[in-house]
């Protein structure tokens, strides 16, 4: 909705964005929009992203909190082009939600390497990413108990987790980390909320 020109009806994607102003290249009409940050809560499978997000929703109504997996369930990306399209859909949906003056927090395991190259990033003041991490044995335990996940998936999650613990950037996307080896989901959610507010 945000990018549709109310003067000429142009709904093409390539509007000009300067700060918090959009300009229609067809008729020259300009309009203001809410340019907020977009947040991503990331980490490997089993680290507790979804559980933390559920607890975060209980703590605050300052943010709209969404899980990327519901978009994946509509159409799971099968190749790089589809994965890029998924990231653009995240930005597309978020920029419209942001017009309610609420920033959006997404839980998302992969795709961080595509955020800095996404066309839709220009509608946001910044991209902020927090990677939840845990000790390797904690990840193994969480993925094994009651989930029946195979060893290959567990090992790839441990490797991904270790990357987050030893780096602070993936491709061009910088991120902060939060160790959630210890603490209840509610305690971790409170720490995430502190990070969001700062």
N, C-alpha and C positions, 0 to 999 in steps of 0.2 A: 504493500500500500504506500509506504513512505515515498518511494521513488516515482510514483505516478504523478505527472504534472496536472494540477487542478485547473490550469488555464487552457491547455490545448489537448489534454488527455494522453499525451505521449507516455507510453508505458515501457519504452525501451530501457535496457539495463544501463547504458553508458551515460548517465548523468554526470555532470561535473560537481565535485565536492570540494569546497574551500572552507576549512574550519567546520562550523556547524551550519553551513549554508549549502543548499543544493541548487544547481542551476540547470534548467532544461536547455539542451543544446538546440532544440527545434525552434522554440519560441523566445528563449531568453529569460523566461520567468524564473524568479528566485524564491526560495522558501527556507525557513529555519527548521532545524530539527534538534532533538535531544541527542547529544553526542556523549554517551556514557562509556565507561570501561566495559569490557566483556571478560568474564572470569572462567577459568577452567580448573577443575579439581581432577587431577590425573593420578596415575600410578598403575601398577601391574594388577592383574587379576588376583583377587584374594586379599588385597591390602586393606579394603574397607571403604572404598569410595561411595558405594550406594548406601551402606549402613550409616556412614558419616553424613551423607546428604539428607537422609531421612531424619536424623537427629537435628541437623541444621534447620530443617523446615519447622521443627518444633520450637526452636529458639528465637526465630525472627521471621518477620514478614517484610523486611527491608529489601529482599532479593527474590527474584523468580528463580527457582532451582529446578533444573531439568537434567534428564539423563539421555545422553546421545543414543543409547541402545534402543530407545523407542523409535528413533529414525532408522536405525539399522534393521529393526524388525519389519519396517515397511518395505525396505529394499536393501538387503545386505550388499555392500560394494563388492564387486567381483574383480575389479582391476583398478589401476591408478586413476583413470579418468572418473570412474564412479566414486572413488574415495575423495577426489578433488571436489566433485559435485556435492558430496555429503557435507564437506566443510563449508562450501558456499551456501548450502541450505541452512546450516547452523547460523551463519552470519546473517542471512536473509531474514530468517524468523526472528532472530534476536534484535535486529535493528527496529523491527516493528514493535516488539514487546517493550523496548527501551523508551518508546514514545510515551509510555505510562509513567515515566520517571523512575522506573525500577531497573536496576542492572540485573543481568542474567548470569547465573552460575551454572555451568555445564559440568557434569561428570563425564569423563571421556578417557579411555585407556590409550588409544593410539591417535595418530593424525597430527601430533604436535608439529611435526616437521613441515606441515602444509600451511600452518596458520599464518606465518609471516608473508607467504606468497599469495594469499587469498585476496581476490578482488574486493570482497566485502569488508575487509579490515578497515577501509577508509571511513566507514561509518561509525568508528569507535575511537574514543580518546586514547585508549591503550588496551593491550592484551595482557592480562595478568594470569599467570599459571602457578598453581601450588601442587607439587607432587607429594602425595602421601607415600611414605616408605616404611619398611619394617625390616627386622632382622630376617635372614633367609629362613631360619627354622620356623619362625612365626608364619611366614608366607606358606611354607610347606604344610604346616599344621592346619591353617585356615582352609587351604585348598583340598586337603585330604579328608578332613572330618565332615562327613555327611554330604559331600559333593561328588564323590566318585570320579574325580578328574584324573586323566592318565598322566604318567610320569613325564612325557614330553612337554605337555602343556605346563605342568608345574615347573619344570626346569626353565622353560622359556620365560615364565613369569619371574622366577628368581633372578635370571640374568637381566631382565628388564628393570627389576627393582634395584639390582646392584648398579646398573647404569645411573639411575636417578640418585643413588647414594654417593656416587663418586664424580658426578658432573653437575654443572648448573646451567647447561644449555644443550638443546637438541636442535640440530640444524641452526636456524637463526632465532629460535624461540628460547628465551631465558626463562628460568623458573626458580621459585623458592622451594624448599623441602620442609616437610614436617614428619618427624619420626612418630609413628603410631604403634610401635611395638607394645608399649604399655599404655594403660589408660582405657577407660570405658569409651564406647562410641560417643556418649554425651560429652565427655571430657575433651575428646578429639574435636568434636563439632564446635565446642566453645573456643578452642584454639584456632580453628578455621575461621570462625566469626571475627576473632580479633585480627587475623590476617586480612580479611576482607575490609574491615573498617579502617585499617591504617593505610 
